[in-house]
Amino acid sequence: MSTRLEDYRQIVGSEVIDELLMLADRVRHLRLQHINSTSVGGGVAEILTRMVPLLRDLGIDTTWDVIKGNQAFFGVTKAFHNALHGGEETITEEMFDVFRATTAMNLAELDTYGDVIVVHDPQPAGLISRKPDVGGHWLWRCHIDVSTPDPRVWGFLQDYVAQYDASIFSMPDFAQQLAIPQYMVPPSIDPLSDKNRDLPDDKVRAVVERYGVDPDRPILTQISRFDRLKDPLGVMRAYRMARRRHDCQLLLAGGGASDDPEGAEVLHEVREAAGNDPDIHVLELPPFSDLDINALVRGSTIVMQKSIKEGFGLTVTEALWKKKPVIGGAVGGIRLQLLNGVTGFLVHSPEGAANRAVELLGDPELRDAVGTAGHEHVKENFLTTRHIRDYLLLMLAMEHDDTDLSLLTGGTP
């Protein structure tokens, strides 16, 4: 995998790379520190794994630290995550105490030293208590949709968020009213990572066959963490309706993350629902399966992401980059990526997903047209070079309070 920005010039063009070099010259004296809750699994870890080396290649002193937490803490933050998405969760005062205690432990053990510190999502949000002692510019980067949160959980979290210098959301619809500045920075994918780089056809076929899937028959695929909000059971229902009209297979593949303790339970539910159907393939992939995931998506006919709630949905971005037609739930950042009928299809139910799958399975020209449009949409908007540009602009804005970053990053939510 490339960690040299020059290797991206052939993909995004010289003008984009030259702009990054120019911006880096303006902020190279600043140290950038990212802090999140896991180094493996989930979109945040994937983004930082690729972005941090490229920022260093630009000469930016960039580091990435991960907080510590036990199973009880991550059980609490998973419940908070669901509640912030608007789900029904039983939240107790003891859960807030677990969060506070883990925050105190990390405040004692984790070093904060950046001139610009980006804290990702709710789990490490309490680290802001360190700001009066160490200084620096602190940004809270929210990757989830908090537009309709449980009021009690949001009220608890907001006490921390209000202490930051600014907040960053993936899209305007995700945000809450805050007294601090808010910026819009969508996530991104790295086109040269193992998960997204080009693969030869024989490699794709070999991986598909290795997992017991027939590469010569249509394949419907959803690749996500095993999470109820990703609605894998709804995908299974859509597949069973679609196969009444077209011969096809279903591939549900994903892994877990250390900060998501519900994954094993959901995986069990999915396997129970699949039963003995030989055309439903449920795969629990280990960490660092990026090349296999790449090949499985490239070998698929249609990619689905029928989420009930969603942050941004990088699995959609990855599939679009590979020119695959995507059917996605009309939620979260999926709506930014799937321009309905142009770059993909938005649905609200298993029935809607099944209807779109039947339509695409029966029309190869439509699959090609939608896939091509989706690829161009990602190239223009959701590659890591644009994401790096936004962070460089944020660093510049933090140092110069009069910088109108809203003109540079797409506006405030």
QUIBELPE-V321374 format. One record per pair of residues at least 6 apart in sequence whose C-alpha atoms are under 6 Angstrom apart, sorted by the first residue. I is the first residue (numbers start at 0). J is the second residue. Records with the same first field share a line. If there is no record, write none. Layout:
BEGIN
I->J ; J
END
This chain:
BEGIN
0->192
2->52 ; 53
27->59
29->114
30->60 ; 113 ; 114
31->61 ; 113 ; 115 ; 116
32->61 ; 62 ; 63 ; 113 ; 116
33->63 ; 116 ; 117
34->63 ; 64 ; 65 ; 118
35->65 ; 119
36->65 ; 66
37->65
38->44
40->256
55->61
73->258
75->94
82->88 ; 149
83->145 ; 148 ; 149
84->144 ; 145 ; 148
85->147 ; 148 ; 149
102->125
114->135
115->135 ; 136 ; 137
116->137
117->138 ; 139
118->139 ; 140
119->140
120->140 ; 141
125->159
137->163 ; 164
138->163 ; 164 ; 165 ; 166
139->166
140->166 ; 167
141->167 ; 168
142->310
143->310
144->173 ; 310
145->173
146->173 ; 174 ; 175
165->179 ; 180 ; 181
166->181
167->181 ; 182 ; 183
168->183
169->183 ; 184 ; 185
170->183
171->412
181->411
182->411
183->411
187->381 ; 382 ; 383
188->382 ; 383
189->382 ; 383
190->196
193->289 ; 290
194->289 ; 290 ; 293
195->293
203->294
207->295
217->247 ; 300
218->247 ; 248 ; 249 ; 299 ; 300
219->249 ; 301 ; 302
220->249 ; 250 ; 251 ; 302 ; 303
221->251 ; 302 ; 303 ; 304
222->251 ; 252 ; 253
223->253
224->253 ; 254 ; 255
225->262 ; 265 ; 266
226->262
228->306 ; 307 ; 308
229->306
230->306
233->349
237->349 ; 352 ; 353
240->353
241->353 ; 357
248->278
249->279
250->280
251->281
252->281 ; 282 ; 283
253->283 ; 284
254->283 ; 284
255->262
301->324
302->325
303->325 ; 326 ; 327
304->327
305->327 ; 328
306->328
308->330
309->331
310->331 ; 332
311->331 ; 332
312->333
319->373 ; 374
320->374
322->370 ; 371 ; 374
323->370
324->343 ; 366 ; 369 ; 370
325->343
326->344 ; 345
327->345
328->345 ; 346 ; 347
329->345 ; 346
337->343
339->345
341->369
342->369 ; 372 ; 373
343->369
346->352
359->366
396->402
405->411
END
